[in-house]
Amino acid sequence: WQSQTSGQYQRRVHGDHVVMLYGYIRDKDVFERDYQLFLSNRLLQGLSQSEQAEKSMIGKLKTECGYQWTSKLEGMFKDVQLSSELMEQWKATVGGDIAVELSVNVCTTGSWPTSTMSAC
């Protein structure tokens, strides 16, 4: 643990606190829906500060929530990785010949939330 930066340590501690609080929540489905919505927003807009921290949090939630729900979150990460790889391949083959900026995301049905976030 000594090699961790202060930020990494803080993220780990906050993750532990979130998982502990999850155990006390009565309406777990509301937490799961909101967490999935916010995670999808971070992933699709590239707002996640640390992919490692996000995956660590999912690992912690897996022990508390189970595999079924967290497998959807893991699927979202796989889609983001696949999207990145496909865009790199496209740019290498076709992208240099076309003067168009393109960004495409693969979103597997069932992994991503289907409802939209309401503005505050």
VEXLUM-508852 format. One line per 3 residues: number of its first residue (from 0); their letters; for each residue x, z, y of C-alpha. Coordinates in Angstrom, 2 decimals. Each point is the difference from the previous one (the first is absolute). Last residue first. Example, Ala and Ser with C-alpha at 12.3 -4.5 7.8 and 13.67 -1.06 7.14 Angstrom:
BEGIN
1> SA> 13.67:7.14:-1.06  -1.37:0.66:-3.44
END
This chain:
BEGIN
119> CAS> -31.00:-12.48:18.81  -0.19:-3.45:-1.56  -1.63:-0.26:-3.41
116> MTS> 2.15:-0.85:-2.97  -1.30:-2.81:-2.16  -1.41:0.19:-3.50
113> TPW> 1.47:-1.87:-2.95  2.95:2.22:-0.73  2.87:-1.72:-1.80
110> SGT> 0.84:0.36:-3.69  -3.25:-1.35:-1.43  0.58:-3.60:0.99
107> TCV> 3.70:-0.72:0.35  1.11:-0.53:3.59  2.73:-2.61:0.48
104> NVS> 1.11:-0.11:3.62  0.83:-3.17:1.95  2.15:-0.39:3.11
101> LEV> 0.51:-3.39:1.61  1.89:-1.17:3.09  -0.40:-3.75:0.37
98> AID> 2.66:-2.56:0.90  0.08:-1.48:-3.50  3.09:-1.28:-1.83
95> GGV> 1.74:3.38:-0.23  -3.05:1.62:-1.54  -0.30:-2.35:-2.96
92> TAK> 2.53:1.07:-2.64  1.85:3.06:1.29  -2.91:1.14:2.17
89> WQE> -2.34:-0.23:-2.99  2.37:1.96:-2.24  0.41:2.73:2.63
86> MLE> -3.79:0.14:0.49  -0.52:0.32:-3.77  2.51:2.87:-0.23
83> SSL> -1.59:1.89:2.89  -3.49:-0.46:-1.39  1.16:1.19:-3.43
80> QVD> 1.47:3.16:1.56  -3.19:0.67:1.96  -2.09:-0.61:-3.12
77> KFM> 2.14:2.38:-2.06  -0.44:2.66:2.70  -3.79:-0.43:-0.10
74> GEL> 0.07:0.26:-3.79  1.74:3.39:0.32  -2.91:1.16:2.15
71> KST> -2.50:-1.28:-2.58  1.98:1.74:-2.76  -0.40:3.19:2.05
68> WQY> -3.73:0.03:-0.65  0.12:-0.36:-3.78  3.23:1.92:-0.59
65> GCE> -1.11:3.50:0.86  -0.82:1.88:3.16  2.48:2.91:0.00
62> TKL> 2.96:-1.45:-1.93  -0.68:-3.44:1.46  -0.13:1.48:3.51
59> KGI> 3.65:0.99:-0.27  0.99:-3.46:-1.19  -2.05:-1.56:2.80
56> MSK> 1.86:2.17:2.50  3.34:-1.12:-1.42  -1.11:-3.62:0.29
53> EAQ> -0.84:0.47:3.68  3.29:1.83:0.62  1.98:-2.80:-1.69
50> ESQ> -1.82:-2.63:2.02  1.09:1.80:3.14  -1.29:-0.45:3.54
47> SLG> -3.16:-1.81:-1.08  -1.37:-2.08:2.86  0.40:-3.44:-1.58
44> QLL> -3.51:-1.06:0.99  -1.18:-0.60:-3.55  1.74:3.09:-1.38
41> RNS> -1.02:2.48:2.70  -3.62:-1.22:0.00  -0.17:0.15:-3.79
38> LFL> 1.37:3.55:0.11  -2.63:1.02:2.56  -2.84:-1.44:-2.08
35> QYD> 1.33:1.46:-3.28  0.38:3.44:1.58  -3.52:-0.21:1.43
32> REF> -1.58:-0.94:-3.33  1.98:2.62:-1.93  -0.81:2.73:2.51
29> VDK> -3.72:-0.88:-0.10  0.05:-0.09:-3.83  1.57:3.44:-0.07
26> DRI> -3.06:1.57:1.59  0.72:3.65:-0.91  3.52:0.11:1.39
23> YGY> 2.06:2.96:-1.23  2.32:-1.93:-2.34  0.48:-2.64:2.67
20> LMV> 1.44:2.72:2.24  2.89:0.51:-2.44  0.60:-3.76:-0.18
17> VHD> 0.07:-0.22:3.80  2.38:2.96:0.22  2.43:-1.52:-2.50
14> GHV> -0.03:-3.26:1.95  0.72:1.88:3.21  2.99:1.69:-1.68
11> RRQ> 1.34:-3.32:-1.30  -0.51:-1.70:3.37  1.79:2.89:1.78
8> YQG> 2.95:-0.19:-2.41  0.32:-3.72:0.50  -0.06:0.44:3.76
5> STQ> 2.65:2.77:-0.10  2.28:-2.26:-2.01  0.38:0.58:-3.70
2> SQW> 3.51:0.42:-1.45  -0.52:3.74:-0.44  -2.96:-0.51:-2.31
END
